[in-house]
Amino acid sequence: MRSTILRKSVYVPLLALGLTTLAPAAATVKAQVVTQSLNASVESEASRLLKQVKALSGELKATGERLEALTLPNKLDMQHTHAYELTEAREHINAIGKRLDRLQAIQSAAAPWQQNAIDEIAPVAANIAAHTQSAIEHLNENRGFLYAPAYADYLARIAQHSSELKSTVDAYLDFATTSDQHQKLQQKLDRMSDQLNMTES
């Protein structure tokens, strides 16, 4: 009888010890799974937002090109066209700004390439916004001076930075597509290699 009691008293602490060592490990694994799931969700959202920025930057680039064309001598008297195109530019850059605000909020949990993309496109978008605002203010205050060099410079910079923004976003999204394709091909090669090894053995 005594030996049975002793045996139980020995096994209980060992079992308890085993459970306490496994519990933190299980919690760590669970935390890693949750983190990976959250990161995948953030990366998916960041990709979606960057694709929206790409589409908007394409529209902004077209607007920028039209604005730059308005600096030609025969276009300088078309004040309503200037106002319309600048309003379009402002709407596009504001829409991009909203997406960038969200991208910057989730940046730390995004993929490294997404973090780099956000760092590169945010200052370019800020430059476009500043030049657009300056051009609108000039148009509002100096409607008779559309030929002013400063105004023409604002329009040229809107066009230049809009083109730069689109090129940058395109390059990062192309990089992501190429990386995904590379990863899928690598997985396919690994599977084929495993199958060949199984056949040989």
C-alpha positions as a printed NumPy array, in Angstrom:
array([[  0.   ,   0.   ,   0.   ],
       [  2.741,   2.41 ,   0.947],
       [  4.647,   1.718,  -2.265],
       [  1.597,   2.625,  -4.354],
       [  1.213,   5.942,  -2.555],
       [  4.896,   6.7  ,  -3.01 ],
       [  4.689,   5.874,  -6.677],
       [  1.784,   8.261,  -7.124],
       [  3.55 ,  11.037,  -5.273],
       [  6.545,  10.634,  -7.591],
       [  4.547,  10.584, -10.83 ],
       [  2.269,  13.529, -10.072],
       [  5.051,  16.142,  -9.834],
       [  6.695,  14.762, -12.979],
       [  3.421,  14.979, -14.878],
       [  2.832,  18.488, -13.594],
       [  6.358,  19.47 , -14.602],
       [  5.772,  18.084, -18.065],
       [  2.579,  20.087, -18.485],
       [  4.205,  23.309, -17.373],
       [  7.039,  22.871, -19.867],
       [  4.659,  22.097, -22.736],
       [  2.252,  24.948, -21.986],
       [  4.647,  27.83 , -22.87 ],
       [  5.745,  25.989, -26.003],
       [  2.131,  25.54 , -27.105],
       [  1.405,  29.196, -26.339],
       [  4.462,  30.255, -28.365],
       [  3.355,  28.159, -31.346],
       [ -0.172,  29.589, -31.099],
       [  1.21 ,  33.138, -30.923],
       [  3.388,  32.487, -33.988],
       [  0.391,  31.173, -35.94 ],
       [ -1.68 ,  34.228, -34.962],
       [  1.186,  36.581, -35.908],
       [  1.672,  34.857, -39.267],
       [ -2.06 ,  35.069, -39.944],
       [ -2.147,  38.776, -39.057],
       [  0.944,  39.481, -41.175],
       [ -0.604,  37.655, -44.144],
       [ -3.767,  39.72 , -43.717],
       [ -1.774,  42.984, -43.544],
       [  0.342,  42.011, -46.557],
       [ -2.816,  41.236, -48.522],
       [ -4.348,  44.608, -47.57 ],
       [ -1.113,  46.444, -48.404],
       [ -0.972,  44.791, -51.839],
       [ -4.593,  45.737, -52.502],
       [ -3.947,  49.356, -51.489],
       [ -0.778,  49.552, -53.585],
       [ -2.728,  48.288, -56.608],
       [ -5.272,  51.051, -56.006],
       [ -2.442,  53.586, -55.776],
       [ -1.124,  52.219, -59.075],
       [ -4.487,  52.769, -60.797],
       [ -4.871,  56.248, -59.305],
       [ -1.295,  57.203, -60.171],
       [ -2.007,  56.221, -63.784],
       [ -4.93 ,  58.644, -63.837],
       [ -2.843,  61.283, -62.087],
       [ -0.041,  60.852, -64.62 ],
       [ -2.485,  61.414, -67.501],
       [ -3.823,  64.525, -65.764],
       [ -0.261,  65.752, -65.176],
       [  0.561,  65.341, -68.856],
       [ -2.532,  67.351, -69.818],
       [ -1.575,  70.058, -67.307],
       [  1.934,  70.283, -68.711],
       [  0.49 ,  70.598, -72.224],
       [ -1.555,  73.58 , -70.984],
       [  1.658,  75.593, -70.647],
       [  1.883,  75.798, -74.438],
       [  1.216,  79.375, -75.69 ],
       [ -2.06 ,  78.568, -77.465],
       [ -3.467,  76.95 , -74.297],
       [ -2.73 ,  79.692, -71.803],
       [ -6.085,  81.434, -72.229],
       [ -8.121,  78.329, -71.339],
       [ -8.607,  79.14 , -67.638],
       [-11.567,  76.787, -67.201],
       [ -9.467,  73.883, -68.535],
       [ -6.651,  74.715, -66.119],
       [ -9.109,  74.776, -63.219],
       [-10.732,  71.508, -64.295],
       [ -7.424,  69.628, -64.682],
       [ -6.047,  70.95 , -61.39 ],
       [ -9.241,  69.871, -59.632],
       [ -8.812,  66.403, -61.178],
       [ -5.187,  66.291, -60.005],
       [ -6.211,  67.294, -56.48 ],
       [ -8.893,  64.593, -56.348],
       [ -6.457,  61.917, -57.53 ],
       [ -3.741,  62.947, -55.073],
       [ -6.246,  63.105, -52.197],
       [ -7.431,  59.577, -53.045],
       [ -3.81 ,  58.4  , -53.121],
       [ -3.195,  60.186, -49.811],
       [ -6.004,  58.259, -48.11 ],
       [ -4.496,  54.957, -49.224],
       [ -1.036,  56.075, -48.115],
       [ -2.365,  57.016, -44.671],
       [ -3.623,  53.45 , -44.232],
       [ -0.447,  51.968, -45.728],
       [  1.685,  53.935, -43.265],
       [ -0.53 ,  52.792, -40.387],
       [  0.078,  49.104, -41.24 ],
       [  3.616,  49.542, -42.604],
       [  5.45 ,  47.88 , -39.706],
       [  3.531,  44.607, -40.233],
       [  3.776,  44.674, -44.044],
       [  6.239,  42.676, -46.149],
       [  9.723,  44.247, -46.547],
       [  9.125,  45.131, -50.218],
       [  5.85 ,  46.82 , -49.242],
       [  7.59 ,  48.818, -46.508],
       [ 10.188,  49.998, -49.042],
       [  7.459,  50.899, -51.544],
       [  5.622,  52.999, -48.94 ],
       [  8.861,  54.775, -47.959],
       [  9.569,  55.649, -51.594],
       [  6.142,  56.708, -52.793],
       [  5.034,  58.753, -49.746],
       [  7.462,  61.675, -50.314],
       [  6.738,  61.715, -54.065],
       [  3.004,  61.918, -53.372],
       [  3.652,  64.723, -50.849],
       [  5.583,  66.675, -53.531],
       [  2.721,  66.294, -56.005],
       [  0.239,  67.47 , -53.373],
       [  2.366,  70.53 , -52.568],
       [  2.822,  71.525, -56.242],
       [ -0.872,  70.955, -56.961],
       [ -1.849,  73.172, -54.023],
       [  0.593,  75.885, -55.162],
       [ -0.761,  75.744, -58.729],
       [ -4.372,  76.012, -57.497],
       [ -3.49 ,  78.989, -55.292],
       [ -1.708,  80.692, -58.21 ],
       [ -4.697,  80.092, -60.5  ],
       [ -7.124,  81.477, -57.904],
       [ -5.045,  84.577, -57.211],
       [ -3.523,  85.295, -60.645],
       [ -5.965,  84.232, -63.352],
       [ -4.41 ,  86.714, -65.77 ],
       [ -0.888,  85.324, -65.263],
       [ -1.071,  81.769, -66.535],
       [  2.176,  82.368, -68.435],
       [  4.116,  83.019, -65.179],
       [  7.251,  80.828, -65.011],
       [  6.431,  79.717, -61.447],
       [  2.998,  78.452, -62.532],
       [  4.425,  76.599, -65.532],
       [  7.003,  75.067, -63.167],
       [  4.247,  73.8  , -60.824],
       [  2.488,  72.109, -63.736],
       [  5.719,  70.599, -65.054],
       [  6.578,  69.23 , -61.6  ],
       [  3.111,  67.737, -61.169],
       [  3.608,  65.911, -64.473],
       [  7.166,  64.832, -63.615],
       [  6.386,  63.551, -60.108],
       [  3.157,  61.865, -61.255],
       [  5.138,  59.918, -63.824],
       [  7.755,  59.063, -61.184],
       [  5.064,  57.893, -58.749],
       [  3.474,  55.59 , -61.306],
       [  6.837,  54.146, -62.373],
       [  7.82 ,  53.443, -58.757],
       [  4.542,  51.717, -57.854],
       [  4.664,  49.715, -61.113],
       [  8.214,  48.555, -60.377],
       [  7.364,  47.362, -56.86 ],
       [  4.231,  45.516, -57.972],
       [  6.169,  43.905, -60.832],
       [  8.79 ,  42.836, -58.295],
       [  6.08 ,  41.249, -56.12 ],
       [  4.611,  39.361, -59.091],
       [  8.042,  38.096, -60.147],
       [  8.85 ,  37.044, -56.564],
       [  5.56 ,  35.128, -56.285],
       [  6.244,  33.351, -59.58 ],
       [  9.784,  32.506, -58.444],
       [  8.48 ,  31.096, -55.152],
       [  5.863,  28.949, -56.927],
       [  8.453,  27.619, -59.356],
       [ 10.798,  26.821, -56.472],
       [  8.027,  24.918, -54.679],
       [  7.251,  23.01 , -57.877],
       [ 10.929,  22.098, -58.325],
       [ 11.133,  20.975, -54.691],
       [  8.087,  18.722, -55.136],
       [  9.516,  17.239, -58.325],
       [ 12.846,  16.639, -56.6  ],
       [ 11.081,  14.901, -53.69 ],
       [  9.16 ,  12.68 , -56.112],
       [ 12.366,  11.724, -57.95 ],
       [ 14.085,  10.877, -54.684],
       [ 11.143,   8.7  , -53.629],
       [ 11.212,   6.891, -56.977],
       [ 14.95 ,   6.24 , -56.761],
       [ 14.714,   4.873, -53.24 ]])
